[in-house]
Amino acid sequence: MNLLDELADVFLDGNIDEMSYVLNCRTREVLLDAPEALTGEPEIDWDDDELTADLVMVPSVSTPEMYDVMVSFAKKQPDSMKILLIDVLNGNKPFRSFKDKIYELGIENHWYEFEQDYAKGRMAEWLEEFCKIEVSK
């Protein structure tokens, strides 16, 4: 898996409770920072400036941002599908309803490709801004 694919997955999966992901900008390695009790590995010592000099926290997609991505996807669909998708996004439990609806419509593969493309674009911008690493999307 290349760096951009890995970062896109981490971005979409988000940080969970006591766990977060960081990127070593020098080695381009994605690291999991979590308590040793969860991983069996020591967690990152953020007080060690030498050790953490090249580390940057990998962002995760926010709920409002993901909602906007789903709306953007819906707006790119044919009118009949667009109306159905926008309708579920404006109803109760929009995330669950959206997923149910894309499966019902048989467009889940298009959605996952759209979502990955979005995440790769965001992570490419992030890499350039925070690590000065240019990548092709």
DRENLUM-573486 format. One record per residue: x, y, z of N, C-alpha, C, O in turn. Coordinates in steps of 0.1 Angstrom, whole numbers, plus 5000, padded with zeros to 4 digits. Layout:
N
(r (X; Y; Z); (X; Y; Z); (X; Y; Z); (X; Y; Z)),
...
This chain:
137
(r (5009; 4988; 5000); (5000; 5000; 5000); (5009; 5012; 5000); (5018; 5013; 5008)),
(r (5006; 5022; 4991); (5014; 5034; 4991); (5010; 5044; 5002); (5000; 5042; 5008)),
(r (5018; 5054; 5004); (5016; 5063; 5015); (5003; 5070; 5014); (4996; 5071; 5024)),
(r (4999; 5075; 5002); (4987; 5082; 5000); (4975; 5073; 5003); (4965; 5078; 5009)),
(r (4975; 5061; 4999); (4964; 5051; 5002); (4963; 5049; 5017); (4952; 5049; 5022)),
(r (4974; 5047; 5023); (4974; 5045; 5038); (4969; 5057; 5045); (4961; 5055; 5055)),
(r (4973; 5069; 5041); (4968; 5081; 5048); (4954; 5083; 5046); (4946; 5087; 5055)),
(r (4949; 5080; 5034); (4935; 5081; 5030); (4926; 5072; 5039); (4916; 5076; 5045)),
(r (4931; 5060; 5041); (4924; 5050; 5050); (4924; 5055; 5064); (4913; 5055; 5071)),
(r (4935; 5060; 5069); (4936; 5066; 5083); (4927; 5078; 5084); (4920; 5079; 5094)),
(r (4927; 5086; 5074); (4918; 5098; 5075); (4903; 5095; 5076); (4896; 5101; 5083)),
(r (4899; 5085; 5068); (4885; 5081; 5068); (4882; 5073; 5080); (4870; 5074; 5085)),
(r (4891; 5065; 5086); (4888; 5057; 5097); (4887; 5065; 5110); (4880; 5062; 5119)),
(r (4895; 5076; 5110); (4895; 5085; 5122); (4903; 5080; 5133); (4907; 5068; 5133)),
(r (4904; 5088; 5143); (4911; 5085; 5155); (4901; 5080; 5165); (4890; 5085; 5166)),
(r (4905; 5069; 5172); (4895; 5063; 5181); (4900; 5064; 5195); (4911; 5060; 5199)),
(r (4892; 5071; 5203); (4895; 5073; 5218); (4909; 5075; 5221); (4914; 5086; 5218)),
(r (4916; 5066; 5226); (4930; 5068; 5231); (4940; 5066; 5220); (4952; 5067; 5222)),
(r (4936; 5062; 5208); (4945; 5059; 5197); (4945; 5070; 5186); (4934; 5076; 5183)),
(r (4957; 5074; 5181); (4958; 5083; 5170); (4969; 5079; 5161); (4978; 5071; 5165)),
(r (4969; 5084; 5149); (4979; 5081; 5139); (4988; 5093; 5137); (4983; 5105; 5137)),
(r (5001; 5091; 5135); (5010; 5101; 5132); (5019; 5097; 5120); (5020; 5085; 5118)),
(r (5024; 5107; 5113); (5033; 5104; 5102); (5046; 5109; 5106); (5048; 5121; 5110)),
(r (5056; 5101; 5103); (5070; 5105; 5104); (5073; 5111; 5090); (5075; 5104; 5081)),
(r (5074; 5124; 5089); (5076; 5131; 5077); (5090; 5127; 5070); (5091; 5128; 5058)),
(r (5100; 5124; 5078); (5113; 5121; 5073); (5113; 5107; 5067); (5118; 5105; 5056)),
(r (5107; 5097; 5074); (5107; 5083; 5069); (5095; 5079; 5061); (5094; 5069; 5054)),
(r (5085; 5088; 5062); (5072; 5086; 5055); (5064; 5073; 5061); (5057; 5066; 5053)),
(r (5067; 5071; 5074); (5060; 5059; 5080); (5048; 5064; 5088); (5050; 5074; 5096)),
(r (5037; 5057; 5087); (5025; 5060; 5095); (5026; 5052; 5108); (5028; 5039; 5107)),
(r (5025; 5058; 5119); (5026; 5052; 5132); (5013; 5053; 5140); (5006; 5063; 5139)),
(r (5010; 5042; 5148); (4999; 5043; 5157); (5004; 5047; 5170); (5013; 5041; 5176)),
(r (4998; 5057; 5176); (5001; 5062; 5189); (4990; 5058; 5199); (4979; 5064; 5198)),
(r (4992; 5048; 5207); (4982; 5043; 5216); (4989; 5038; 5229); (5001; 5035; 5229)),
(r (4981; 5037; 5239); (4987; 5031; 5252); (4992; 5017; 5249); (4987; 5009; 5242)),
(r (5003; 5014; 5256); (5010; 5001; 5255); (5001; 4990; 5258); (5002; 4979; 5252)),
(r (4991; 4992; 5267); (4982; 4981; 5271); (4973; 4977; 5259); (4968; 4966; 5258)),
(r (4971; 4986; 5249); (4963; 4983; 5238); (4971; 4977; 5226); (4965; 4969; 5219)),
(r (4983; 4981; 5225); (4991; 4977; 5213); (5003; 4967; 5216); (5007; 4960; 5207)),
(r (5007; 4967; 5228); (5019; 4959; 5232); (5032; 4966; 5229); (5043; 4961; 5232)),
(r (5031; 4978; 5223); (5042; 4986; 5219); (5042; 4999; 5228); (5031; 5004; 5231)),
(r (5053; 5004; 5231); (5053; 5017; 5239); (5047; 5028; 5231); (5049; 5029; 5219)),
(r (5040; 5037; 5238); (5034; 5048; 5231); (5045; 5059; 5229); (5055; 5058; 5235)),
(r (5042; 5068; 5220); (5052; 5078; 5216); (5054; 5088; 5228); (5044; 5092; 5234)),
(r (5066; 5091; 5231); (5070; 5100; 5242); (5070; 5114; 5236); (5080; 5118; 5230)),
(r (5059; 5121; 5237); (5058; 5135; 5231); (5067; 5145; 5238); (5068; 5156; 5233)),
(r (5072; 5141; 5250); (5081; 5151; 5257); (5096; 5150; 5251); (5104; 5158; 5254)),
(r (5098; 5140; 5243); (5112; 5138; 5237); (5112; 5146; 5223); (5108; 5140; 5213)),
(r (5117; 5158; 5224); (5117; 5167; 5212); (5125; 5161; 5200); (5121; 5162; 5189)),
(r (5136; 5154; 5203); (5144; 5148; 5192); (5136; 5137; 5185); (5136; 5136; 5173)),
(r (5129; 5128; 5193); (5121; 5117; 5188); (5109; 5122; 5180); (5106; 5116; 5170)),
(r (5103; 5133; 5184); (5090; 5137; 5178); (5092; 5149; 5168); (5082; 5154; 5163)),
(r (5104; 5153; 5165); (5107; 5164; 5156); (5101; 5162; 5143); (5096; 5172; 5137)),
(r (5100; 5150; 5137); (5095; 5148; 5124); (5081; 5142; 5124); (5076; 5138; 5113)),
(r (5075; 5141; 5136); (5061; 5135; 5137); (5050; 5146; 5136); (5051; 5157; 5142)),
(r (5040; 5142; 5128); (5028; 5151; 5126); (5016; 5143; 5128); (5015; 5132; 5122)),
(r (5006; 5148; 5136); (4994; 5140; 5138); (4986; 5140; 5124); (4984; 5150; 5118)),
(r (4981; 5128; 5121); (4973; 5127; 5109); (4959; 5131; 5112); (4953; 5125; 5121)),
(r (4953; 5140; 5104); (4939; 5144; 5107); (4929; 5133; 5103); (4933; 5124; 5096)),
(r (4918; 5134; 5109); (4907; 5125; 5105); (4895; 5133; 5100); (4893; 5145; 5104)),
(r (4887; 5128; 5092); (4876; 5135; 5086); (4865; 5138; 5097); (4863; 5129; 5106)),
(r (4860; 5149; 5097); (4850; 5153; 5107); (4836; 5149; 5102); (4834; 5146; 5090)),
(r (4826; 5148; 5111); (4813; 5144; 5107); (4807; 5154; 5098); (4801; 5150; 5087)),
(r (4808; 5168; 5100); (4802; 5177; 5091); (4809; 5176; 5077); (4803; 5178; 5066)),
(r (4822; 5174; 5077); (4829; 5173; 5064); (4825; 5161; 5056); (4823; 5161; 5044)),
(r (4823; 5150; 5063); (4818; 5137; 5057); (4804; 5139; 5051); (4801; 5134; 5041)),
(r (4796; 5146; 5059); (4782; 5149; 5054); (4783; 5157; 5041); (4776; 5154; 5031)),
(r (4792; 5167; 5040); (4793; 5175; 5028); (4798; 5166; 5017); (4794; 5169; 5005)),
(r (4807; 5157; 5019); (4812; 5148; 5009); (4800; 5139; 5003); (4799; 5137; 4991)),
(r (4792; 5134; 5012); (4780; 5127; 5008); (4771; 5135; 4999); (4765; 5130; 4989)),
(r (4768; 5148; 5003); (4760; 5156; 4996); (4766; 5159; 4982); (4759; 5159; 4972)),
(r (4779; 5161; 4982); (4786; 5164; 4969); (4784; 5151; 4960); (4782; 5153; 4948)),
(r (4786; 5139; 4965); (4784; 5127; 4957); (4770; 5126; 4952); (4767; 5124; 4940)),
(r (4760; 5129; 4961); (4746; 5128; 4957); (4743; 5138; 4945); (4736; 5134; 4936)),
(r (4748; 5150; 4946); (4746; 5160; 4936); (4752; 5156; 4922); (4747; 5162; 4912)),
(r (4761; 5147; 4922); (4767; 5143; 4909); (4760; 5131; 4903); (4764; 5126; 4892)),
(r (4749; 5126; 4909); (4742; 5114; 4904); (4731; 5119; 4895); (4726; 5130; 4895)),
(r (4726; 5109; 4887); (4714; 5113; 4879); (4703; 5118; 4888); (4702; 5114; 4899)),
(r (4694; 5126; 4882); (4683; 5132; 4890); (4675; 5123; 4899); (4672; 5126; 4910)),
(r (4672; 5111; 4893); (4663; 5102; 4901); (4671; 5097; 4913); (4664; 5096; 4924)),
(r (4683; 5094; 4912); (4691; 5090; 4924); (4695; 5102; 4933); (4694; 5100; 4945)),
(r (4698; 5113; 4927); (4701; 5125; 4935); (4690; 5128; 4945); (4692; 5131; 4956)),
(r (4677; 5128; 4940); (4666; 5131; 4948); (4665; 5122; 4960); (4663; 5126; 4971)),
(r (4667; 5109; 4957); (4666; 5099; 4968); (4677; 5100; 4978); (4675; 5099; 4990)),
(r (4689; 5103; 4973); (4701; 5104; 4983); (4700; 5117; 4991); (4702; 5117; 5003)),
(r (4696; 5128; 4985); (4694; 5141; 4992); (4683; 5139; 5003); (4684; 5144; 5014)),
(r (4673; 5132; 4999); (4661; 5130; 5008); (4666; 5122; 5021); (4663; 5126; 5032)),
(r (4674; 5112; 5019); (4678; 5104; 5031); (4689; 5112; 5039); (4689; 5111; 5051)),
(r (4696; 5121; 5032); (4706; 5129; 5039); (4699; 5140; 5048); (4705; 5145; 5058)),
(r (4687; 5143; 5044); (4679; 5153; 5052); (4670; 5147; 5062); (4663; 5154; 5069)),
(r (4670; 5134; 5063); (4662; 5127; 5072); (4669; 5123; 5085); (4680; 5127; 5088)),
(r (4662; 5114; 5092); (4668; 5108; 5105); (4680; 5099; 5101); (4679; 5092; 5091)),
(r (4690; 5099; 5110); (4702; 5090; 5108); (4707; 5090; 5094); (4707; 5080; 5086)),
(r (4711; 5102; 5089); (4715; 5104; 5075); (4727; 5095; 5071); (4727; 5091; 5059)),
(r (4737; 5092; 5080); (4748; 5084; 5076); (4744; 5070; 5073); (4747; 5064; 5063)),
(r (4736; 5064; 5082); (4732; 5050; 5081); (4722; 5049; 5069); (4723; 5040; 5061)),
(r (4713; 5059; 5068); (4703; 5059; 5057); (4710; 5060; 5043); (4706; 5054; 5033)),
(r (4721; 5069; 5043); (4728; 5071; 5030); (4735; 5058; 5026); (4734; 5054; 5014)),
(r (4741; 5051; 5035); (4747; 5038; 5032); (4737; 5028; 5027); (4739; 5021; 5018)),
(r (4726; 5027; 5034); (4716; 5018; 5030); (4711; 5021; 5016); (4709; 5012; 5008)),
(r (4709; 5034; 5013); (4704; 5038; 5000); (4714; 5035; 4989); (4710; 5031; 4978)),
(r (4727; 5037; 4991); (4736; 5035; 4980); (4737; 5020; 4977); (4739; 5016; 4965)),
(r (4735; 5011; 4987); (4735; 4997; 4984); (4722; 4993; 4977); (4722; 4985; 4968)),
(r (4711; 4999; 4981); (4698; 4997; 4975); (4698; 5001; 4960); (4693; 4994; 4951)),
(r (4705; 5012; 4957); (4706; 5017; 4943); (4717; 5010; 4935); (4718; 5012; 4923)),
(r (4726; 5002; 4942); (4737; 4995; 4936); (4748; 5004; 4931); (4755; 5001; 4922)),
(r (4750; 5015; 4938); (4761; 5024; 4935); (4772; 5025; 4946); (4779; 5035; 4946)),
(r (4772; 5015; 4954); (4782; 5015; 4965); (4796; 5016; 4960); (4805; 5023; 4967)),
(r (4800; 5009; 4949); (4813; 5010; 4944); (4817; 5024; 4940); (4828; 5028; 4941)),
(r (4807; 5031; 4934); (4809; 5045; 4929); (4812; 5054; 4941); (4820; 5063; 4941)),
(r (4804; 5051; 4952); (4805; 5059; 4964); (4819; 5057; 4970); (4826; 5067; 4974)),
(r (4823; 5044; 4972); (4836; 5042; 4978); (4848; 5047; 4970); (4858; 5052; 4976)),
(r (4847; 5047; 4957); (4857; 5053; 4948); (4857; 5068; 4950); (4868; 5074; 4951)),
(r (4845; 5075; 4951); (4844; 5089; 4953); (4850; 5093; 4966); (4857; 5103; 4967)),
(r (4846; 5085; 4976); (4851; 5088; 4990); (4866; 5087; 4991); (4873; 5095; 4997)),
(r (4872; 5076; 4985); (4887; 5074; 4985); (4894; 5086; 4977); (4904; 5091; 4981)),
(r (4888; 5089; 4966); (4894; 5101; 4958); (4894; 5113; 4966); (4904; 5121; 4966)),
(r (4883; 5116; 4973); (4882; 5128; 4982); (4893; 5127; 4992); (4901; 5137; 4995)),
(r (4894; 5116; 4999); (4904; 5114; 5010); (4918; 5115; 5005); (4927; 5122; 5011)),
(r (4921; 5110; 4993); (4935; 5111; 4988); (4938; 5125; 4984); (4949; 5130; 4986)),
(r (4928; 5132; 4979); (4930; 5147; 4976); (4933; 5155; 4989); (4942; 5163; 4989)),
(r (4925; 5152; 4999); (4928; 5159; 5012); (4941; 5156; 5018); (4948; 5165; 5023)),
(r (4945; 5143; 5017); (4958; 5139; 5023); (4970; 5144; 5014); (4980; 5147; 5020)),
(r (4968; 5145; 5001); (4979; 5151; 4993); (4981; 5165; 4997); (4992; 5170; 4998)),
(r (4970; 5173; 4999); (4971; 5187; 5003); (4978; 5188; 5017); (4987; 5196; 5019)),
(r (4974; 5179; 5026); (4979; 5179; 5039); (4994; 5176; 5039); (5002; 5182; 5046)),
(r (4998; 5166; 5031); (5012; 5162; 5030); (5021; 5174; 5025); (5032; 5176; 5030)),
(r (5016; 5181; 5015); (5023; 5192; 5010); (5024; 5203; 5020); (5035; 5209; 5022)),
(r (5013; 5206; 5027); (5013; 5217; 5037); (5022; 5213; 5050); (5030; 5222; 5054)),
(r (5020; 5202; 5055); (5027; 5199; 5068); (5040; 5191; 5067); (5048; 5192; 5076)),
(r (5042; 5184; 5056); (5055; 5176; 5055); (5063; 5180; 5043); (5074; 5176; 5041)),
(r (5057; 5190; 5035); (5064; 5194; 5023); (5067; 5182; 5014); (5078; 5182; 5007)),
(r (5058; 5173; 5013); (5059; 5161; 5004); (5049; 5163; 4993); (5037; 5164; 4996)),
(r (5053; 5163; 4981); (5044; 5163; 4970); (5042; 5149; 4965); (5051; 5141; 4963)),
(r (5029; 5146; 4962); (5025; 5133; 4958); (5016; 5135; 4946); (5009; 5145; 4945)),
(r (5016; 5125; 4937); (5006; 5125; 4926); (4994; 5117; 4931); (4995; 5107; 4937)),
(r (4982; 5123; 4928); (4969; 5117; 4933); (4966; 5106; 4923); (4955; 5100; 4925)),
